[in-house]
Amino acid sequence: MRVISSTYMELLEENEIVTHNVTEARLYGNLIVLLPDEQSVAGIAGSVPSILETIDSAFATMDDLCAGLADAQLTQLLQEYESQYALVRDNISQVAALY
């Protein structure tokens, strides 16, 4: 039981990383579009890939944790979560790549 609760706590921690970084990436995407200063925009756009890598890493850890739990429903929900994130990721990546 302790291992299971520990795993769920780790999942929550990784989800917090995802949530925080997705919020930051979305903010950066908005700033890239709205800021008139090209130098600032270039700096912001340059930081987007590392934010996305952090999110991808957190999802990879969550995938591993779910695999260890062998909980099919949780795994399915995580896959749906990742699919929705992929749409956001693509949009933010495209915006950043324009600059």
ROTIKOL-429124 format. One line per field, with one value per atom (N, C-alpha, C): residue number from 0; residue in one letter; chain; atom name; x, z, y. Coordinates in pm, whole numbers, padded with zeros to 5 digits. Example, Ala and Ser with C-alpha at 12.3 -4.5 7.8 and 13.67 -1.06 7.14 Angstrom:
<rs>
num <- [0|0|0|1|1|1]
residu <- [A|A|A|S|S|S]
chaine <- [A|A|A|A|A|A]
atome <- [N|CA|C|N|CA|C]
c1 <- [01319|01230|01320|01285|01367|01290]
c3 <- [00780|00780|00780|00708|00714|00787]
c2 <- [-00569|-00450|-00330|-00225|-00106|00003]
</rs>
This chain:
<rs>
num <- [0|0|0|1|1|1|2|2|2|3|3|3|4|4|4|5|5|5|6|6|6|7|7|7|8|8|8|9|9|9|10|10|10|11|11|11|12|12|12|13|13|13|14|14|14|15|15|15|16|16|16|17|17|17|18|18|18|19|19|19|20|20|20|21|21|21|22|22|22|23|23|23|24|24|24|25|25|25|26|26|26|27|27|27|28|28|28|29|29|29|30|30|30|31|31|31|32|32|32|33|33|33|34|34|34|35|35|35|36|36|36|37|37|37|38|38|38|39|39|39|40|40|40|41|41|41|42|42|42|43|43|43|44|44|44|45|45|45|46|46|46|47|47|47|48|48|48|49|49|49|50|50|50|51|51|51|52|52|52|53|53|53|54|54|54|55|55|55|56|56|56|57|57|57|58|58|58|59|59|59|60|60|60|61|61|61|62|62|62|63|63|63|64|64|64|65|65|65|66|66|66|67|67|67|68|68|68|69|69|69|70|70|70|71|71|71|72|72|72|73|73|73|74|74|74|75|75|75|76|76|76|77|77|77|78|78|78|79|79|79|80|80|80|81|81|81|82|82|82|83|83|83|84|84|84|85|85|85|86|86|86|87|87|87|88|88|88|89|89|89|90|90|90|91|91|91|92|92|92|93|93|93|94|94|94|95|95|95|96|96|96|97|97|97|98|98|98]
residu <- [M|M|M|R|R|R|V|V|V|I|I|I|S|S|S|S|S|S|T|T|T|Y|Y|Y|M|M|M|E|E|E|L|L|L|L|L|L|E|E|E|E|E|E|N|N|N|E|E|E|I|I|I|V|V|V|T|T|T|H|H|H|N|N|N|V|V|V|T|T|T|E|E|E|A|A|A|R|R|R|L|L|L|Y|Y|Y|G|G|G|N|N|N|L|L|L|I|I|I|V|V|V|L|L|L|L|L|L|P|P|P|D|D|D|E|E|E|Q|Q|Q|S|S|S|V|V|V|A|A|A|G|G|G|I|I|I|A|A|A|G|G|G|S|S|S|V|V|V|P|P|P|S|S|S|I|I|I|L|L|L|E|E|E|T|T|T|I|I|I|D|D|D|S|S|S|A|A|A|F|F|F|A|A|A|T|T|T|M|M|M|D|D|D|D|D|D|L|L|L|C|C|C|A|A|A|G|G|G|L|L|L|A|A|A|D|D|D|A|A|A|Q|Q|Q|L|L|L|T|T|T|Q|Q|Q|L|L|L|L|L|L|Q|Q|Q|E|E|E|Y|Y|Y|E|E|E|S|S|S|Q|Q|Q|Y|Y|Y|A|A|A|L|L|L|V|V|V|R|R|R|D|D|D|N|N|N|I|I|I|S|S|S|Q|Q|Q|V|V|V|A|A|A|A|A|A|L|L|L|Y|Y|Y]
chaine <- [A|A|A|A|A|A|A|A|A|A|A|A|A|A|A|A|A|A|A|A|A|A|A|A|A|A|A|A|A|A|A|A|A|A|A|A|A|A|A|A|A|A|A|A|A|A|A|A|A|A|A|A|A|A|A|A|A|A|A|A|A|A|A|A|A|A|A|A|A|A|A|A|A|A|A|A|A|A|A|A|A|A|A|A|A|A|A|A|A|A|A|A|A|A|A|A|A|A|A|A|A|A|A|A|A|A|A|A|A|A|A|A|A|A|A|A|A|A|A|A|A|A|A|A|A|A|A|A|A|A|A|A|A|A|A|A|A|A|A|A|A|A|A|A|A|A|A|A|A|A|A|A|A|A|A|A|A|A|A|A|A|A|A|A|A|A|A|A|A|A|A|A|A|A|A|A|A|A|A|A|A|A|A|A|A|A|A|A|A|A|A|A|A|A|A|A|A|A|A|A|A|A|A|A|A|A|A|A|A|A|A|A|A|A|A|A|A|A|A|A|A|A|A|A|A|A|A|A|A|A|A|A|A|A|A|A|A|A|A|A|A|A|A|A|A|A|A|A|A|A|A|A|A|A|A|A|A|A|A|A|A|A|A|A|A|A|A|A|A|A|A|A|A|A|A|A|A|A|A|A|A|A|A|A|A|A|A|A|A|A|A|A|A|A|A|A|A]
atome <- [N|CA|C|N|CA|C|N|CA|C|N|CA|C|N|CA|C|N|CA|C|N|CA|C|N|CA|C|N|CA|C|N|CA|C|N|CA|C|N|CA|C|N|CA|C|N|CA|C|N|CA|C|N|CA|C|N|CA|C|N|CA|C|N|CA|C|N|CA|C|N|CA|C|N|CA|C|N|CA|C|N|CA|C|N|CA|C|N|CA|C|N|CA|C|N|CA|C|N|CA|C|N|CA|C|N|CA|C|N|CA|C|N|CA|C|N|CA|C|N|CA|C|N|CA|C|N|CA|C|N|CA|C|N|CA|C|N|CA|C|N|CA|C|N|CA|C|N|CA|C|N|CA|C|N|CA|C|N|CA|C|N|CA|C|N|CA|C|N|CA|C|N|CA|C|N|CA|C|N|CA|C|N|CA|C|N|CA|C|N|CA|C|N|CA|C|N|CA|C|N|CA|C|N|CA|C|N|CA|C|N|CA|C|N|CA|C|N|CA|C|N|CA|C|N|CA|C|N|CA|C|N|CA|C|N|CA|C|N|CA|C|N|CA|C|N|CA|C|N|CA|C|N|CA|C|N|CA|C|N|CA|C|N|CA|C|N|CA|C|N|CA|C|N|CA|C|N|CA|C|N|CA|C|N|CA|C|N|CA|C|N|CA|C|N|CA|C|N|CA|C|N|CA|C|N|CA|C|N|CA|C|N|CA|C|N|CA|C|N|CA|C|N|CA|C|N|CA|C|N|CA|C|N|CA|C|N|CA|C|N|CA|C|N|CA|C]
c1 <- [00082|00000|00086|00196|00284|00345|00381|00439|00337|00214|00109|00085|00073|00049|00169|00289|00409|00409|00368|00362|00260|00144|00043|00093|00168|00227|00326|00406|00499|00424|00314|00232|00180|00136|00088|00198|00317|00430|00465|00467|00496|00386|00261|00151|00165|00213|00235|00340|00444|00547|00485|00401|00334|00246|00163|00070|00142|00243|00319|00384|00448|00522|00431|00317|00221|00169|00139|00093|00200|00324|00435|00453|00448|00464|00352|00231|00118|00136|00183|00211|00317|00423|00530|00476|00390|00330|00251|00176|00100|00192|00297|00391|00462|00496|00562|00476|00348|00256|00231|00226|00182|00293|00412|00519|00571|00590|00642|00795|00864|01010|01065|01128|01176|01284|01367|01474|01414|01314|01247|01177|01112|01039|01137|01252|01351|01400|01421|01462|01357|01234|01123|01108|01110|01094|01206|01325|01438|01427|01348|01333|01220|01137|01023|01065|01164|01200|01239|01310|01349|01228|01133|01010|00935|00926|00856|00929|01061|01138|01110|01096|01063|00927|00832|00698|00704|00775|00787|00851|00951|01018|00922|00842|00745|00643|00598|00504|00569|00695|00765|00772|00800|00804|00666|00563|00426|00389|00432|00407|00470|00594|00665|00595|00551|00483|00352|00277|00150|00174|00279|00311|00337|00402|00431|00307|00205|00080|-00010|00008|-00077|-00225|-00256|-00392|-00436|-00514|-00552|-00629|-00718|-00798|-00710|-00620|-00529|-00438|-00390|-00306|-00382|-00506|-00588|-00609|-00639|-00660|-00532|-00420|-00293|-00268|-00300|-00283|-00371|-00493|-00582|-00526|-00473|-00411|-00294|-00212|-00097|-00142|-00250|-00303|-00347|-00415|-00457|-00337|-00239|-00117|-00045|-00045|00024|-00029|-00158|-00216|-00162|-00157|-00103|00044|00117|00260|00287|00212|00230|00207|00101|00070|00180|00225|00329|00460|00491|00614|00611|00496|00484|00500|00440|00453|00598|00664|00804|00894|00864|00948|00938|00831|00818|00918|00966|01060|01195]
c3 <- [00000|00000|00000|00074|00083|-00053|-00131|-00263|-00355|-00348|-00433|-00397|-00270|-00232|-00267|-00254|-00292|-00442|-00520|-00665|-00702|-00637|-00666|-00626|-00519|-00479|-00585|-00637|-00743|-00868|-00899|-01013|-00992|-00872|-00842|-00856|-00812|-00824|-00970|-01049|-01192|-01261|-01221|-01278|-01244|-01126|-01088|-01179|-01212|-01305|-01442|-01489|-01617|-01613|-01513|-01502|-01500|-01415|-01404|-01537|-01599|-01722|-01842|-01849|-01956|-01941|-01820|-01797|-01841|-01806|-01845|-01997|-02060|-02205|-02278|-02227|-02289|-02273|-02157|-02136|-02234|-02248|-02342|-02485|-02521|-02655|-02677|-02577|-02588|-02596|-02515|-02517|-02652|-02710|-02840|-02944|-02939|-03035|-03004|-02877|-02839|-02823|-02789|-02763|-02894|-02895|-03016|-03027|-02917|-02914|-02962|-03081|-03140|-03056|-02990|-02908|-02790|-02725|-02614|-02663|-02777|-02835|-02866|-02923|-02957|-02831|-02723|-02597|-02540|-02545|-02495|-02582|-02713|-02805|-02785|-02754|-02732|-02608|-02511|-02387|-02394|-02495|-02507|-02520|-02604|-02617|-02485|-02398|-02272|-02181|-02187|-02109|-02159|-02291|-02348|-02317|-02313|-02276|-02132|-02044|-01904|-01894|-01971|-01971|-02027|-02137|-02197|-02099|-02027|-01929|-01816|-01771|-01666|-01714|-01839|-01893|-01905|-01945|-01955|-01818|-01715|-01579|-01538|-01571|-01538|-01612|-01736|-01811|-01740|-01698|-01627|-01496|-01424|-01297|-01319|-01422|-01451|-01492|-01569|-01611|-01489|-01388|-01266|-01185|-01199|-01125|-01194|-01323|-01403|-01386|-01387|-01375|-01514|-01582|-01720|-01734|-01641|-01649|-01631|-01536|-01513|-01635|-01692|-01811|-01927|-01945|-02052|-02030|-01907|-01877|-01901|-01865|-01889|-02039|-02116|-02261|-02321|-02270|-02316|-02278|-02158|-02109|-02200|-02233|-02321|-02462|-02510|-02642|-02645|-02540|-02532|-02521|-02442|-02429|-02563|-02642|-02771|-02861|-02854|-02933|-02888|-02758|-02702|-02737|-02722|-02751|-02896|-02987|-03129|-03156|-03099|-03120|-03065|-02944|-02883|-02960|-03002|-03080|-03211|-03277|-03403|-03384|-03280|-03251|-03223|-03139|-03105|-03227|-03314|-03432|-03531|-03528|-03619|-03586|-03464|-03423|-03398]
c2 <- [-00120|00000|00126|00122|00237|00272|00169|00190|00256|00211|00268|00414|00446|00585|00672|00619|00693|00722|00624|00642|00748|00746|00848|00987|00996|01125|01173|01082|01118|01165|01097|01140|01282|01310|01445|01548|01515|01607|01632|01527|01543|01623|01601|01677|01825|01855|01994|02058|01982|02030|02058|01966|01984|02108|02119|02231|02364|02374|02499|02537|02441|02470|02493|02427|02454|02597|02637|02774|02874|02847|02935|02936|02821|02813|02887|02875|02948|03097|03140|03281|03329|03252|03288|03295|03201|03204|03331|03373|03497|03618|03619|03731|03742|03628|03628|03699|03675|03735|03882|03918|04052|04156|04113|04211|04270|04401|04464|04459|04437|04439|04305|04305|04180|04113|04190|04131|04055|04113|04045|03919|03931|03817|03703|03738|03635|03563|03637|03575|03483|03527|03446|03321|03339|03225|03124|03173|03084|02999|03045|02968|02865|02874|02782|02636|02602|02460|02393|02464|02400|02379|02468|02450|02327|02314|02199|02069|02072|01953|01912|02010|01982|01913|01962|01902|01760|01743|01610|01511|01557|01472|01433|01528|01498|01396|01410|01312|01175|01170|01041|00974|01052|00997|00948|01025|00983|00854|00842|00718|00599|00616|00508|00472|00574|00550|00476|00516|00448|00303|00281|00144|00057|00114|00039|00007|00089|00066|-00035|-00051|-00141|-00108|00022|00071|00118|00036|00064|00195|00222|00344|00468|00463|00575|00596|00488|00496|00559|00520|00577|00726|00765|00906|00987|00930|00998|01013|00912|00921|01030|01043|01149|01287|01297|01419|01458|01360|01385|01425|01368|01405|01550|01593|01733|01826|01784|01864|01874|01768|01768|01879|01905|02014|02149|02168|02292|02305|02195|02193|02233|02176|02207|02356|02411|02552|02642|02614|02696|02682|02561|02538|02615|02615|02688|02838|02891|03034|03068|02990|03016|03003|02906|02883|02999|03073|03187|03299|03296|03401|03341]
</rs>
